[in-house]
Amino acid sequence: MDKEERKMIAVGAHLEGLSVATKHIGKMVEVSEMELTILCNMARLGLVSVLSEALEPEDQVRFAAEAEKEELIRAIHETFTDEKVDGMNRISQGAVALLGSERFEKYILEAE
């Protein structure tokens, strides 16, 4: 993803005018573009973080995941940071707020 594509994502996310439908466990759930941006990027960051830590140190997948994790964090900072708020803080707070909302909390599995 180049800088121009990241700008377009940021602009689209800020406008947040249109909603898109995403399929979630057999149901259609309406989400805004900003919600989709937050959830997808945090899910991707979570996945590459797990892969970069869970595999053997010599594993090539681990090396690739570590590189992708660093690039994604850099891209999030660059795309969502402004003079007031760090981009990683902004997207993390957004994810916590979304996942804690009544609309999404029913999809989160509780540890027993």
CYANA upper distance limits for C-alpha pairs under 8 A (distance plus 0.5 A):
  1 MET  CA      5 GLU  CA      6.56
  1 MET  CA      6 ARG  CA      7.29
  2 ASP  CA      6 ARG  CA      6.93
  3 LYS  CA      7 LYS  CA      6.71
  4 GLU  CA      8 MET  CA      6.82
  5 GLU  CA      9 ILE  CA      6.82
  6 ARG  CA     10 ALA  CA      6.69
  6 ARG  CA     75 ALA  CA      8.08
  6 ARG  CA     79 THR  CA      6.56
  7 LYS  CA     11 VAL  CA      6.55
  7 LYS  CA     79 THR  CA      7.06
  8 MET  CA     12 GLY  CA      6.46
  9 ILE  CA     13 ALA  CA      6.43
  9 ILE  CA     37 THR  CA      8.43
 10 ALA  CA     14 HIS  CA      6.53
 10 ALA  CA     79 THR  CA      6.63
 10 ALA  CA     80 PHE  CA      7.29
 11 VAL  CA     15 LEU  CA      6.66
 12 GLY  CA     16 GLU  CA      6.64
 12 GLY  CA     33 GLU  CA      7.60
 12 GLY  CA     34 MET  CA      8.16
 13 ALA  CA     33 GLU  CA      6.17
 13 ALA  CA     34 MET  CA      4.94
 13 ALA  CA     37 THR  CA      7.42
 14 HIS  CA     34 MET  CA      7.49
 16 GLU  CA     32 SER  CA      6.73
 16 GLU  CA     33 GLU  CA      6.07
 16 GLU  CA     34 MET  CA      6.27
 17 GLY  CA     32 SER  CA      8.14
 17 GLY  CA     33 GLU  CA      8.33
 18 LEU  CA     32 SER  CA      6.92
 18 LEU  CA     33 GLU  CA      7.21
 19 SER  CA     30 GLU  CA      7.12
 19 SER  CA     31 VAL  CA      6.24
 19 SER  CA     32 SER  CA      4.79
 19 SER  CA     33 GLU  CA      6.48
 20 VAL  CA     30 GLU  CA      6.66
 20 VAL  CA     31 VAL  CA      6.24
 20 VAL  CA     32 SER  CA      6.45
 20 VAL  CA     33 GLU  CA      7.05
 21 ALA  CA     28 MET  CA      6.88
 21 ALA  CA     29 VAL  CA      6.47
 21 ALA  CA     30 GLU  CA      5.30
 21 ALA  CA     31 VAL  CA      6.63
 22 THR  CA     28 MET  CA      6.46
 22 THR  CA     29 VAL  CA      6.34
 22 THR  CA     30 GLU  CA      7.11
 22 THR  CA     31 VAL  CA      7.62
 23 LYS  CA     27 LYS  CA      6.30
 23 LYS  CA     28 MET  CA      5.36
 23 LYS  CA     29 VAL  CA      6.91
 24 HIS  CA     28 MET  CA      6.73
 24 HIS  CA     29 VAL  CA      7.16
 31 VAL  CA     35 GLU  CA      6.48
 31 VAL  CA     36 LEU  CA      6.87
 32 SER  CA     36 LEU  CA      6.74
 33 GLU  CA     37 THR  CA      6.53
 34 MET  CA     38 ILE  CA      6.63
 35 GLU  CA     39 LEU  CA      6.54
 35 GLU  CA     94 GLY  CA      8.49
 35 GLU  CA     98 LEU  CA      7.92
 36 LEU  CA     40 CYS  CA      6.36
 37 THR  CA     41 ASN  CA      6.56
 38 ILE  CA     42 MET  CA      6.56
 38 ILE  CA     91 ILE  CA      6.44
 38 ILE  CA     94 GLY  CA      7.23
 38 ILE  CA     95 ALA  CA      6.56
 39 LEU  CA     43 ALA  CA      6.46
 39 LEU  CA     95 ALA  CA      6.76
 40 CYS  CA     44 ARG  CA      6.60
 41 ASN  CA     45 LEU  CA      6.55
 42 MET  CA     46 GLY  CA      6.50
 42 MET  CA     91 ILE  CA      8.24
 42 MET  CA     92 SER  CA      8.03
 42 MET  CA     95 ALA  CA      7.71
 43 ALA  CA     47 LEU  CA      6.67
 44 ARG  CA     48 VAL  CA      6.74
 45 LEU  CA     49 SER  CA      6.44
 45 LEU  CA     69 LYS  CA      6.79
 45 LEU  CA     72 LEU  CA      7.49
 45 LEU  CA     73 ILE  CA      8.27
 46 GLY  CA     50 VAL  CA      6.70
 47 LEU  CA     51 LEU  CA      6.75
 48 VAL  CA     52 SER  CA      6.38
 48 VAL  CA     65 ALA  CA      5.58
 48 VAL  CA     66 GLU  CA      7.49
 48 VAL  CA     68 GLU  CA      7.44
 48 VAL  CA     69 LYS  CA      6.20
 49 SER  CA     53 GLU  CA      6.85
 49 SER  CA     65 ALA  CA      7.68
 49 SER  CA     66 GLU  CA      7.77
 49 SER  CA     69 LYS  CA      6.86
 50 VAL  CA     54 ALA  CA      6.23
 51 LEU  CA     55 LEU  CA      6.61
 51 LEU  CA     61 VAL  CA      8.00
 51 LEU  CA     62 ARG  CA      6.41
 51 LEU  CA     65 ALA  CA      6.52
 51 LEU  CA     66 GLU  CA      8.41
 52 SER  CA     61 VAL  CA      8.29
 52 SER  CA     62 ARG  CA      5.15
 52 SER  CA     63 PHE  CA      7.42
 52 SER  CA     64 ALA  CA      8.41
 52 SER  CA     65 ALA  CA      5.55
 52 SER  CA     66 GLU  CA      5.48
 52 SER  CA     69 LYS  CA      8.35
 53 GLU  CA     62 ARG  CA      7.76
 54 ALA  CA     62 ARG  CA      8.46
 55 LEU  CA     59 ASP  CA      7.01
 55 LEU  CA     61 VAL  CA      8.31
 55 LEU  CA     62 ARG  CA      6.38
 56 GLU  CA     62 ARG  CA      7.74
 57 PRO  CA     62 ARG  CA      7.43
 58 GLU  CA     62 ARG  CA      8.05
 58 GLU  CA     63 PHE  CA      8.33
 59 ASP  CA     63 PHE  CA      7.18
 60 GLN  CA     64 ALA  CA      6.75
 61 VAL  CA     65 ALA  CA      6.50
 62 ARG  CA     66 GLU  CA      6.57
 63 PHE  CA     67 ALA  CA      6.78
 64 ALA  CA     68 GLU  CA      6.63
 65 ALA  CA     69 LYS  CA      6.44
 66 GLU  CA     70 GLU  CA      6.77
 67 ALA  CA     71 GLU  CA      6.74
 68 GLU  CA     72 LEU  CA      6.47
 69 LYS  CA     73 ILE  CA      6.65
 70 GLU  CA     74 ARG  CA      6.70
 71 GLU  CA     75 ALA  CA      6.58
 72 LEU  CA     76 ILE  CA      6.57
 73 ILE  CA     77 HIS  CA      6.70
 73 ILE  CA     88 MET  CA      7.89
 74 ARG  CA     78 GLU  CA      6.61
 75 ALA  CA     79 THR  CA      6.39
 76 ILE  CA     80 PHE  CA      6.34
 76 ILE  CA     81 THR  CA      8.23
 76 ILE  CA     87 GLY  CA      6.38
 76 ILE  CA     88 MET  CA      6.66
 76 ILE  CA     91 ILE  CA      8.46
 77 HIS  CA     81 THR  CA      5.91
 77 HIS  CA     86 ASP  CA      7.12
 77 HIS  CA     87 GLY  CA      4.98
 77 HIS  CA     88 MET  CA      6.21
 78 GLU  CA     87 GLY  CA      7.57
 79 THR  CA     87 GLY  CA      7.41
 80 PHE  CA     86 ASP  CA      7.66
 80 PHE  CA     87 GLY  CA      4.64
 80 PHE  CA     88 MET  CA      7.87
 80 PHE  CA     90 ARG  CA      7.63
 80 PHE  CA     91 ILE  CA      8.04
 81 THR  CA     85 VAL  CA      6.33
 81 THR  CA     86 ASP  CA      5.11
 81 THR  CA     87 GLY  CA      4.36
 81 THR  CA     88 MET  CA      8.05
 81 THR  CA     90 ARG  CA      8.23
 82 ASP  CA     86 ASP  CA      7.10
 82 ASP  CA     87 GLY  CA      7.74
 85 VAL  CA     89 ASN  CA      7.48
 85 VAL  CA     90 ARG  CA      7.01
 86 ASP  CA     90 ARG  CA      6.73
 87 GLY  CA     91 ILE  CA      6.69
 88 MET  CA     92 SER  CA      6.46
 89 ASN  CA     93 GLN  CA      6.48
 90 ARG  CA     94 GLY  CA      6.67
 91 ILE  CA     95 ALA  CA      6.68
 92 SER  CA     96 VAL  CA      6.75
 93 GLN  CA     97 ALA  CA      6.59
 94 GLY  CA     98 LEU  CA      6.59
 95 ALA  CA     99 LEU  CA      6.48
 96 VAL  CA    100 GLY  CA      6.42
 97 ALA  CA    101 SER  CA      6.68
 98 LEU  CA    104 PHE  CA      7.13
 99 LEU  CA    104 PHE  CA      5.81
 99 LEU  CA    105 GLU  CA      6.02
 99 LEU  CA    108 ILE  CA      8.31
100 GLY  CA    104 PHE  CA      7.29
100 GLY  CA    105 GLU  CA      6.00
101 SER  CA    105 GLU  CA      6.35
102 GLU  CA    106 LYS  CA      7.55
104 PHE  CA    108 ILE  CA      7.85
